Amino acid sequence: MSIVKLLGFETLGCGCVVGHYRDAGTVRVVTYVEEKATTCGEPSHRRNHATVSRRRRSSTTPAPESPGAPRVSAR
């Protein structure tokens, strides 16, 4: 057992609620399923179990192009 710091909660698209925790001794972030949604069909989402952490989108990722935006091409 180790000491962890709560970083926050997130509701996934399937409806499950996960909590992100940082291990106090390292920089490792662990994601636990806090509540499993009744409609969730993902077998790896088990209440009170760690799950694979999804990478959050970086703020440096370019936004998708809007359909009416002019295109710029390099020649």
DSSP file (Angstrom, degrees, kcal/mol; ACC not computed):
  #  RESIDUE AA STRUCTURE BP1 BP2  ACC     N-H-->O    O-->H-N    N-H-->O    O-->H-N    TCO  KAPPA ALPHA  PHI   PSI    X-CA   Y-CA   Z-CA
    1    1 A M              0   0    0      0, 0.0     2,-0.3     0, 0.0     0, 0.0   0.000 360.0 360.0 360.0 139.4    0.0    0.0    0.0
    2    2 A S        -     0   0    0     22,-0.0     2,-0.4    23,-0.0    21,-0.0  -0.888 360.0-100.0-132.3 163.9    1.3    3.5   -0.8
    3    3 A I        -     0   0    0     -2,-0.3    21,-2.9     2,-0.0    22,-0.4  -0.694  43.4-174.7 -84.8 131.9    0.3    7.0   -0.2
    4    4 A V  E     -A   23   0A   0     -2,-0.4     2,-0.5    19,-0.2    19,-0.2  -0.900  20.1-138.9-127.9 156.8   -1.5    8.7   -3.2
    5    5 A K  E     -A   22   0A   0     17,-2.4    17,-2.6    -2,-0.3     2,-0.4  -0.964  25.4-122.2-115.7 129.3   -2.7   12.1   -4.0
    6    6 A L  E     +A   21   0A   0     -2,-0.5    15,-0.2    15,-0.2     3,-0.1  -0.553  27.3 179.7 -71.5 126.3   -6.1   12.6   -5.8
    7    7 A L  E     -     0   0A   0     13,-3.3     2,-0.3     1,-0.4    14,-0.2   0.734  54.8 -71.8 -96.0 -29.8   -5.6   14.5   -9.1
    8    8 A G  E     -A   20   0A   0     12,-1.2    12,-3.1     2,-0.0    -1,-0.4  -0.883  41.1 -91.8 156.5 173.0   -9.3   14.4  -10.1
    9    9 A F  E     -A   19   0A   0     -2,-0.3     2,-0.3    10,-0.2    10,-0.2  -0.784  27.9-169.3-113.9 158.5  -12.2   12.5  -11.5
   10   10 A E  E     -A   18   0A   0      8,-2.3     8,-2.9    -2,-0.3     2,-0.6  -0.991  18.2-139.1-147.6 138.7  -13.4   11.9  -15.0
   11   11 A T  E     -A   17   0A   0     -2,-0.3     6,-0.2     6,-0.2     5,-0.1  -0.897  27.3-143.7 -98.1 121.7  -16.5   10.4  -16.5
   12   12 A L    >   -     0   0    0      4,-3.0     3,-1.7    -2,-0.6    -2,-0.0  -0.287  26.9-102.2 -79.4 167.8  -15.7    8.2  -19.5
   13   13 A G  T 3  S+     0   0    0      1,-0.3    -1,-0.1     2,-0.1    -2,-0.0   0.772 122.4  57.7 -61.2 -27.3  -17.9    7.9  -22.6
   14   14 A C  T 3  S-     0   0    0      2,-0.1    -1,-0.3     1,-0.0    25,-0.2   0.582 121.7-106.5 -79.9  -9.9  -19.2    4.6  -21.4
   15   15 A G  S <  S+     0   0    0     -3,-1.7    -2,-0.1     1,-0.4    23,-0.1   0.266  75.4 135.0 103.4 -11.1  -20.5    6.3  -18.2
   16   16 A C        -     0   0    0     21,-0.1    -4,-3.0    20,-0.1     2,-0.5  -0.401  49.8-135.5 -70.4 148.8  -17.9    4.9  -15.8
   17   17 A V  E     -AB  11  35A   0     18,-2.6    17,-2.3    -6,-0.2    18,-1.8  -0.931  23.9-172.7-107.8 125.6  -16.3    7.3  -13.3
   18   18 A V  E     -AB  10  33A   0     -8,-2.9    -8,-2.3    -2,-0.5     2,-0.4  -0.875  13.3-146.2-117.3 151.4  -12.5    7.0  -12.9
   19   19 A G  E     -AB   9  32A   0     13,-2.6    13,-2.4    -2,-0.3     2,-0.5  -0.948   9.3-145.0-114.9 137.1  -10.2    8.7  -10.4
   20   20 A H  E     -AB   8  31A   0    -12,-3.1   -13,-3.3    -2,-0.4   -12,-1.2  -0.895  22.7-178.0-103.1 127.2   -6.7    9.7  -11.3
   21   21 A Y  E     -AB   6  30A   0      9,-3.0     9,-3.3    -2,-0.5     2,-0.5  -0.949  20.0-142.1-127.6 143.9   -4.1    9.4   -8.5
   22   22 A R  E     -AB   5  29A   0    -17,-2.6   -17,-2.4    -2,-0.4     2,-0.4  -0.922  24.3-123.7-106.1 128.8   -0.4   10.2   -8.2
   23   23 A D  E >   -A    4   0A   0      5,-2.4     3,-1.1    -2,-0.5   -19,-0.2  -0.569  18.5-139.6 -68.4 125.7    1.8    7.9   -6.2
   24   24 A A  T 3  S+     0   0    0    -21,-2.9    -1,-0.1    -2,-0.4   -20,-0.1   0.799  98.5  50.0 -62.2 -30.9    3.5   10.1   -3.6
   25   25 A G  T 3  S+     0   0    0    -22,-0.4    -1,-0.3     3,-0.0     2,-0.2   0.640 121.2  20.8 -84.0 -14.2    6.9    8.4   -3.9
   26   26 A T  S <  S-     0   0    0     -3,-1.1     0, 0.0     2,-0.2     0, 0.0  -0.679  80.7-107.0-136.7-171.9    7.0    8.6   -7.7
   27   27 A V  S    S+     0   0    0     -2,-0.2     2,-0.1    -5,-0.1    -3,-0.1   0.261  73.4 129.3-103.8   9.3    5.6   10.5  -10.6
   28   28 A R        -     0   0    0     -5,-0.1    -5,-2.4    -6,-0.1     2,-0.5  -0.421  48.2-149.4 -68.8 135.2    3.4    7.6  -11.7
   29   29 A V  E     -B   22   0A   0     -7,-0.2     2,-0.4    -2,-0.1    -7,-0.2  -0.928  10.9-163.5-107.3 128.7   -0.3    8.3  -12.2
   30   30 A V  E     -B   21   0A   0     -9,-3.3    -9,-3.0    -2,-0.5     2,-0.5  -0.914   5.4-151.7-113.3 138.0   -2.7    5.5  -11.5
   31   31 A T  E     -BC  20  51A   0     20,-0.6    20,-2.8    -2,-0.4     2,-0.4  -0.948  13.3-171.5-113.3 124.4   -6.3    5.4  -12.8
   32   32 A Y  E     -BC  19  50A   0    -13,-2.4   -13,-2.6    -2,-0.5     2,-0.8  -0.892  27.8-122.0-113.8 143.2   -8.9    3.5  -10.8
   33   33 A V  E     +B   18   0A   0     16,-2.5    15,-3.1    13,-0.4    16,-0.4  -0.764  30.7 178.9 -80.6 112.3  -12.5    2.8  -11.7
   34   34 A E  E     +     0   0A   0    -17,-2.3     2,-0.4    -2,-0.8   -16,-0.2   0.904  69.9   9.3 -81.6 -45.2  -14.5    4.4   -8.9
   35   35 A E  E     -B   17   0A   0    -18,-1.8   -18,-2.6    12,-0.1     2,-0.5  -0.996  69.5-143.6-139.3 130.8  -17.9    3.5  -10.2
   36   36 A K        -     0   0    0     -2,-0.4     2,-0.1   -20,-0.2   -20,-0.1  -0.805  25.1-123.2 -93.8 132.7  -18.9    1.3  -13.1
   37   37 A A    >   -     0   0    0     -2,-0.5     3,-1.1     1,-0.1   -21,-0.1  -0.440  12.5-129.1 -71.7 146.1  -21.8    2.3  -15.2
   38   38 A T  T 3  S+     0   0    0      1,-0.2    -1,-0.1    -2,-0.1   -23,-0.1   0.770 110.3  49.1 -66.8 -24.4  -24.7   -0.1  -15.5
   39   39 A T  T 3  S+     0   0    0    -25,-0.2     2,-0.3     2,-0.0    -1,-0.2   0.463  83.8 116.6 -93.4  -2.2  -24.6    0.3  -19.3
   40   40 A C    <   -     0   0    0     -3,-1.1   -25,-0.0     1,-0.1    -4,-0.0  -0.501  39.0-176.8 -73.5 129.9  -20.8   -0.2  -19.7
   41   41 A G        +     0   0    0     -2,-0.3    -1,-0.1     3,-0.0    -3,-0.0   0.348  45.6 116.3-104.6   4.1  -19.8   -3.2  -21.7
   42   42 A E    >   -     0   0    0      1,-0.2     3,-1.4     2,-0.1    -2,-0.1  -0.643  52.3-158.0 -77.9 114.1  -16.0   -2.9  -21.2
   43   43 A P  T 3  S+     0   0    0      0, 0.0    -1,-0.2     0, 0.0    -3,-0.0   0.754  88.5  61.8 -66.7 -22.7  -14.8   -6.0  -19.3
   44   44 A S  T 3  S+     0   0    0      1,-0.1     2,-1.3    -3,-0.0    -2,-0.1   0.626  81.7  90.4 -79.3 -10.7  -11.7   -4.2  -18.0
   45   45 A H    <   +     0   0    0     -3,-1.4     2,-0.4     6,-0.1    -1,-0.1  -0.710  55.4 159.8 -86.9  94.2  -13.8   -1.6  -16.2
   46   46 A R    >   -     0   0    0     -2,-1.3     3,-1.5     4,-0.1   -13,-0.4  -0.969  46.7-102.9-118.6 132.2  -14.2   -3.2  -12.8
   47   47 A R  T 3  S+     0   0    0     -2,-0.4   -13,-0.2     1,-0.3     3,-0.1  -0.215 103.4   9.3 -55.6 136.2  -15.1   -1.2   -9.7
   48   48 A N  T 3  S+     0   0    0    -15,-3.1     2,-0.3     1,-0.2    -1,-0.3   0.724 105.0 114.8  64.2  26.5  -12.1   -0.4   -7.4
   49   49 A H  S <  S-     0   0    0     -3,-1.5   -16,-2.5   -16,-0.4    -1,-0.2  -0.934  70.4-109.2-122.9 149.9   -9.6   -1.8   -9.9
   50   50 A A  E     -C   32   0A   0     -2,-0.3     2,-0.3   -18,-0.2   -18,-0.3  -0.442  37.1-169.4 -71.3 149.0   -6.8    0.0  -11.7
   51   51 A T  E     -C   31   0A   0    -20,-2.8   -20,-0.6    -2,-0.1     2,-0.3  -0.881  35.9 -77.9-133.8 166.8   -7.3    0.5  -15.4
   52   52 A V        -     0   0    0     -2,-0.3     2,-0.4   -22,-0.1   -22,-0.1  -0.509  51.8-124.5 -67.4 127.5   -5.1    1.6  -18.3
   53   53 A S        -     0   0    0     -2,-0.3     2,-0.3   -24,-0.2    -1,-0.1  -0.587  17.5-133.8 -77.5 129.9   -4.9    5.3  -18.2
   54   54 A R        -     0   0    0     -2,-0.4     2,-0.3     1,-0.1    -1,-0.0  -0.622  25.3-114.0 -78.5 141.5   -5.9    7.1  -21.4
   55   55 A R        -     0   0    0     -2,-0.3     2,-0.2     1,-0.1    -1,-0.1  -0.610  29.6-127.6 -75.9 133.3   -3.5    9.8  -22.5
   56   56 A R        -     0   0    0     -2,-0.3     2,-0.1     1,-0.1    -1,-0.1  -0.522  32.6 -95.0 -78.0 149.0   -5.1   13.2  -22.3
   57   57 A R        -     0   0    0     -2,-0.2     2,-0.1     1,-0.1    -1,-0.1  -0.417  40.1-121.9 -64.4 133.4   -4.9   15.4  -25.4
   58   58 A S    >   -     0   0    0     -2,-0.1     3,-1.4     1,-0.1    -1,-0.1  -0.478  10.8-129.2 -73.4 146.5   -2.0   17.7  -25.4
   59   59 A S  T 3  S+     0   0    0      1,-0.3    -1,-0.1    -2,-0.1    -2,-0.1   0.630 107.9  63.2 -71.7 -11.1   -2.8   21.4  -25.7
   60   60 A T  T 3  S+     0   0    0      2,-0.1    -1,-0.3     3,-0.0     3,-0.0   0.492  75.1 111.0 -90.3  -3.4   -0.2   21.6  -28.5
   61   61 A T  S <  S-     0   0    0     -3,-1.4    -4,-0.0     1,-0.1     2,-0.0  -0.560  77.8-114.1 -70.8 128.4   -2.3   19.2  -30.7
   62   62 A P        -     0   0    0      0, 0.0    -1,-0.1     0, 0.0     3,-0.1  -0.339  29.7-112.9 -65.2 144.2   -3.7   21.1  -33.6
   63   63 A A        -     0   0    0      1,-0.1     3,-0.1    -3,-0.0     2,-0.0  -0.418  40.1 -94.1 -71.8 150.1   -7.4   21.5  -33.7
   64   64 A P        -     0   0    0      0, 0.0    -1,-0.1     0, 0.0     2,-0.1  -0.338  47.7 -99.3 -65.1 149.7   -9.3   19.7  -36.5
   65   65 A E        -     0   0    0     -3,-0.1     0, 0.0     1,-0.1     0, 0.0  -0.417  32.4-125.4 -69.2 140.4   -9.9   21.8  -39.6
   66   66 A S    >   -     0   0    0     -2,-0.1     3,-1.6     1,-0.1    -1,-0.1  -0.620  23.4-116.2 -82.3 150.1  -13.4   23.3  -39.9
   67   67 A P  T 3  S+     0   0    0      0, 0.0    -1,-0.1     0, 0.0    -2,-0.1   0.806 112.7  45.1 -58.5 -32.2  -15.2   22.4  -43.2
   68   68 A G  T 3  S+     0   0    0      2,-0.1    -3,-0.0     0, 0.0    -2,-0.0   0.414  84.9 117.8 -93.4   2.9  -15.3   26.0  -44.4
   69   69 A A  S <  S-     0   0    0     -3,-1.6     2,-0.1     1,-0.1    -4,-0.0  -0.459  71.1-111.9 -73.0 139.0  -11.7   27.0  -43.5
   70   70 A P        -     0   0    0      0, 0.0     2,-0.4     0, 0.0    -1,-0.1  -0.435  31.1-127.0 -68.3 143.1   -9.5   28.0  -46.4
   71   71 A R        -     0   0    0     -2,-0.1     2,-0.5     2,-0.0     0, 0.0  -0.737  14.8-154.5 -94.3 140.0   -6.7   25.6  -47.2
   72   72 A V        -     0   0    0     -2,-0.4     2,-0.4     2,-0.0     0, 0.0  -0.959  12.9-166.1-112.9 125.3   -3.1   26.7  -47.4
   73   73 A S        -     0   0    0     -2,-0.5     2,-0.4     2,-0.0    -2,-0.0  -0.896  16.6-131.1-115.7 144.2   -0.8   24.6  -49.5
   74   74 A A              0   0    0     -2,-0.4    -2,-0.0     1,-0.1     0, 0.0  -0.729 360.0 360.0 -88.6 137.6    3.0   24.6  -49.6
   75   75 A R              0   0    0     -2,-0.4    -1,-0.1     0, 0.0    -2,-0.0   0.408 360.0 360.0-107.5 360.0    4.5   24.8  -53.1
